[in-house]
Amino acid sequence: MQKYELTIVFDAKISAAKRKAVREAIEKAVGLLKGKIGAVADWGEKDLAGKIKKATRGYYIYFPLELSSDSAKKLLEKMKSEDAIIRYLLVREK
């Protein structure tokens, strides 16, 4: 198991219920992949440096994770299928 950091960005116009549903889906996916999630940080709404899919503000959520490398690849596939997420970044800690 390796440590990863996952940051996801939603369009700020997305409803709180939709953000919660996606967050729960990510937590469920990590559980199914036999991973662990640390303390999730809700960074809130911030201005984007540039437009992403016509959005100028984003809503950020940070997940500290422990996953195997194969599970990380599967999680990335899950991220690509979520329409509510406008950007995501998964990096491995050293």
Backbone bond lengths (Angstrom), bond angles and torsions (degrees), N, CA, C in turn:
res aa  C-N    CA-C-N  psi(-1)  N-CA   C-N-CA  omega(-1)  CA-C   N-CA-C  phi
1 M - - - 1.457 - - 1.530 108.82 -
2 Q 1.310 114.31 131.70 1.447 120.88 177.96 1.518 109.48 -115.30
3 K 1.322 116.12 155.62 1.458 120.64 179.56 1.519 109.71 -90.58
4 Y 1.333 114.74 137.28 1.459 122.37 179.19 1.519 109.12 -132.01
5 E 1.327 114.88 159.86 1.458 121.86 171.71 1.517 107.02 -122.22
6 L 1.319 117.26 126.28 1.459 122.97 178.76 1.520 108.50 -116.75
7 T 1.322 115.46 123.90 1.459 121.19 174.51 1.528 107.50 -119.52
8 I 1.319 115.96 128.76 1.460 119.80 178.10 1.522 108.98 -119.77
9 V 1.331 115.11 148.88 1.456 121.74 -179.84 1.525 108.14 -125.59
10 F 1.318 115.08 127.04 1.458 122.46 174.03 1.521 108.42 -104.08
11 D 1.318 116.95 157.36 1.455 120.54 167.71 1.526 106.14 -63.82
12 A 1.312 117.83 135.01 1.466 121.35 -177.09 1.526 112.35 -62.61
13 K 1.326 117.65 -18.85 1.471 121.20 -178.97 1.527 113.10 -81.14
14 I 1.337 117.29 -9.18 1.466 121.54 179.08 1.539 109.04 -67.28
15 S 1.299 117.00 142.34 1.470 120.87 -178.23 1.528 111.61 -69.76
16 A 1.306 115.13 156.63 1.464 121.34 178.47 1.526 110.84 -62.38
17 A 1.314 117.04 -35.18 1.466 120.63 179.42 1.530 110.87 -65.10
18 K 1.327 116.94 -40.25 1.467 120.68 179.23 1.537 110.09 -67.32
19 R 1.349 117.06 -42.02 1.475 120.17 177.14 1.518 110.75 -60.46
20 K 1.337 116.46 -42.06 1.466 120.91 179.98 1.519 110.55 -64.86
21 A 1.318 117.43 -40.54 1.466 121.31 -179.91 1.531 110.79 -63.88
22 V 1.324 117.18 -42.89 1.471 120.47 179.10 1.521 110.15 -67.27
23 R 1.320 116.80 -41.40 1.472 120.44 178.31 1.530 110.42 -59.51
24 E 1.322 116.90 -45.24 1.462 120.80 178.91 1.530 111.26 -64.91
25 A 1.331 116.99 -36.18 1.464 120.49 178.06 1.532 110.91 -65.20
26 I 1.327 116.68 -38.46 1.461 120.27 177.92 1.531 110.04 -67.17
27 E 1.326 116.46 -44.61 1.469 120.27 178.94 1.529 110.86 -61.14
28 K 1.329 116.74 -39.88 1.467 120.89 178.54 1.524 110.40 -66.36
29 A 1.333 117.06 -42.24 1.466 121.18 179.83 1.521 110.88 -62.69
30 V 1.316 117.76 -41.77 1.473 121.38 178.22 1.521 109.85 -63.60
31 G 1.315 117.42 -40.30 1.465 121.16 177.17 1.520 112.27 -63.11
32 L 1.328 116.17 -42.43 1.465 120.22 178.72 1.530 111.83 -66.50
33 L 1.331 116.31 -28.52 1.463 121.51 178.73 1.528 112.03 -86.54
34 K 1.340 115.82 8.78 1.472 123.40 179.00 1.519 112.54 61.94
35 G 1.332 115.07 36.36 1.451 121.27 177.89 1.521 110.93 -102.52
36 K 1.316 115.44 177.05 1.469 121.75 179.32 1.522 108.67 -126.71
37 I 1.327 115.52 145.72 1.464 121.95 177.58 1.521 107.93 -117.25
38 G 1.337 115.54 132.71 1.463 120.94 174.93 1.524 109.51 -83.71
39 A 1.327 115.95 -155.49 1.464 121.68 -179.75 1.528 109.82 -74.46
40 V 1.310 115.99 113.79 1.463 122.11 -179.21 1.524 108.67 -74.11
41 A 1.341 115.97 134.03 1.463 120.96 180.00 1.524 109.86 -110.21
42 D 1.301 115.60 127.03 1.457 122.42 177.03 1.529 106.71 -95.21
43 W 1.333 117.05 103.15 1.469 121.67 -175.54 1.518 112.54 -82.37
44 G 1.304 117.63 -12.31 1.454 121.18 175.41 1.518 114.41 81.71
45 E 1.319 114.26 -162.83 1.459 121.87 -174.05 1.529 110.41 -93.32
46 K 1.338 115.56 134.11 1.464 121.57 -179.24 1.520 109.58 -143.50
47 D 1.326 115.70 157.81 1.460 120.64 174.05 1.523 109.38 -69.86
48 L 1.327 116.10 142.07 1.455 121.42 175.00 1.527 108.78 -87.72
49 A 1.321 117.32 150.34 1.459 121.02 178.67 1.531 110.85 -65.22
50 G 1.302 116.44 -32.86 1.470 122.58 177.07 1.515 108.70 -148.31
51 K 1.305 116.10 170.95 1.459 119.41 179.66 1.524 110.80 -69.65
52 I 1.322 115.49 137.86 1.457 122.72 173.28 1.523 106.45 -126.90
53 K 1.317 116.46 115.34 1.471 121.17 -177.81 1.531 111.13 50.22
54 K 1.320 116.84 45.64 1.467 126.24 177.45 1.532 113.71 70.91
55 A 1.325 118.43 5.84 1.465 121.69 179.63 1.535 109.67 -94.83
56 T 1.332 116.46 139.78 1.462 121.07 177.10 1.528 112.01 -109.02
57 R 1.330 116.46 -13.82 1.468 121.71 175.98 1.518 109.04 -127.02
58 G 1.327 115.70 146.04 1.447 120.23 -179.60 1.513 111.43 -130.28
59 Y 1.316 115.71 159.96 1.464 123.04 177.43 1.524 106.95 -115.56
60 Y 1.322 117.35 120.84 1.463 123.41 -170.74 1.530 112.27 -104.65
61 I 1.330 115.79 139.07 1.468 122.26 172.35 1.533 107.48 -134.99
62 Y 1.336 116.38 135.53 1.460 123.40 -176.52 1.531 109.86 -115.46
63 F 1.338 115.89 132.62 1.463 122.62 179.17 1.524 110.09 -123.34
64 P 1.336 119.62 117.44 1.470 119.81 167.70 1.530 108.11 -83.53
65 L 1.324 117.14 128.58 1.469 121.24 -173.36 1.512 112.28 -127.48
66 E 1.324 115.51 157.94 1.460 123.45 166.92 1.519 106.58 -126.55
67 L 1.336 115.70 118.04 1.461 122.02 -176.49 1.519 110.25 -144.24
68 S 1.317 115.81 158.86 1.462 119.63 168.59 1.532 106.98 -78.63
69 S 1.314 117.62 162.00 1.466 119.80 -177.72 1.536 111.45 -64.78
70 D 1.328 117.91 -35.90 1.468 120.36 177.01 1.526 110.79 -65.07
71 S 1.319 116.19 -39.76 1.464 120.27 179.03 1.526 110.93 -66.42
72 A 1.330 116.95 -35.57 1.463 120.32 178.13 1.527 110.45 -62.51
73 K 1.318 117.30 -40.19 1.468 121.00 178.26 1.521 110.64 -63.79
74 K 1.332 116.50 -40.85 1.463 120.32 179.06 1.530 110.83 -67.01
75 L 1.323 116.81 -36.36 1.461 120.56 178.14 1.534 110.42 -65.68
76 L 1.311 117.01 -38.23 1.466 120.32 176.90 1.520 111.46 -61.40
77 E 1.329 116.68 -38.34 1.468 119.96 176.26 1.524 110.58 -62.39
78 K 1.323 116.68 -38.56 1.465 121.49 177.65 1.530 110.17 -63.93
79 M 1.326 117.50 -40.28 1.453 121.79 -179.10 1.535 110.45 -63.95
80 K 1.317 116.52 -38.71 1.469 120.73 -179.18 1.528 111.88 -64.97
81 S 1.322 116.95 -28.33 1.460 120.28 -176.77 1.533 113.22 -84.93
82 E 1.323 118.38 -10.74 1.468 121.67 -179.67 1.525 110.34 -85.07
83 D 1.319 116.72 113.44 1.464 121.60 -178.67 1.530 112.90 -71.38
84 A 1.318 117.73 -26.74 1.464 120.81 -176.86 1.527 112.18 -71.99
85 I 1.328 117.42 -22.38 1.463 121.77 -178.48 1.527 108.18 -85.67
86 I 1.343 116.17 124.09 1.461 118.58 178.83 1.525 111.96 -94.53
87 R 1.335 117.43 -21.40 1.456 120.89 176.75 1.519 108.49 -157.33
88 Y 1.333 116.71 148.32 1.464 121.43 175.80 1.515 108.48 -146.67
89 L 1.317 115.58 156.09 1.462 121.22 177.58 1.521 107.92 -144.13
90 L 1.305 115.77 123.42 1.467 122.14 176.49 1.517 107.72 -118.21
91 V 1.337 116.65 115.68 1.470 121.13 -179.49 1.521 109.02 -124.19
92 R 1.333 114.60 147.19 1.458 120.62 178.07 1.511 109.32 -90.83
93 E 1.315 116.58 134.68 1.461 121.51 175.95 1.514 109.51 -76.69
94 K 1.306 116.01 150.81 1.474 119.75 177.75 1.500 111.01 -90.77
